[in-house]
Amino acid sequence: MKRETSNEQHVLSVMQKAFDKGQQGNMDANKMLHWLKQELQTAYTFNNNEKAL
């Protein structure tokens, strides 16, 4: 349960960063989707590496 909450909080944090960047006018929709994908994939990779260790 703790890990699920951690993952949810990470996703919310990434979404908030994307929203903030969008508000600053630095991203269009395509850039935002690419950025979100990169951020979430990076976190997923780190989490899987931690499990393997």
For each residue, the residues with C-beta under 8 A, 3 or more apart:
1: 4 5
2: 5 6
3: 6 7
4: 1 7 8
5: 1 2 8 9
6: 2 3 9 10
7: 3 4 10 11 47
8: 4 5 11 12
9: 5 6 12 13
10: 6 7 13 14 43
11: 7 8 14 15 40
12: 8 9 15 16
13: 9 10 16 17
14: 10 11 17 18 36 39 40 43
15: 11 12 18 19 36
16: 12 13 19 20
17: 13 14 20 21 39
18: 14 15 21 22 27 32 35 36 39
19: 15 16 22 23
20: 16 17 23 24
21: 17 18 24 26 27 32 35
22: 18 19 25 26 27 32
23: 19 20
24: 20 21
25: 22
26: 21 22 31
27: 18 21 22 31 32 35
28: 31 32
29: 32 33
30: 33 34
31: 26 27 28 34 35
32: 18 21 22 27 28 29 35 36
33: 29 30 36 37
34: 30 31 37 38
35: 18 21 27 31 32 38 39
36: 14 15 18 32 33 39 40
37: 33 34 40 41
38: 34 35 41 42
39: 14 17 18 35 36 42 43
40: 11 14 36 37 43 44
41: 37 38 44 45
42: 38 39 45 46
43: 10 14 39 40 46 47
44: 40 41 47 48
45: 41 42 48 49
46: 42 43 49 50
47: 7 43 44 50 51
48: 44 45 51 52
49: 45 46 52 53
50: 46 47 53
51: 47 48
52: 48 49
53: 49 50
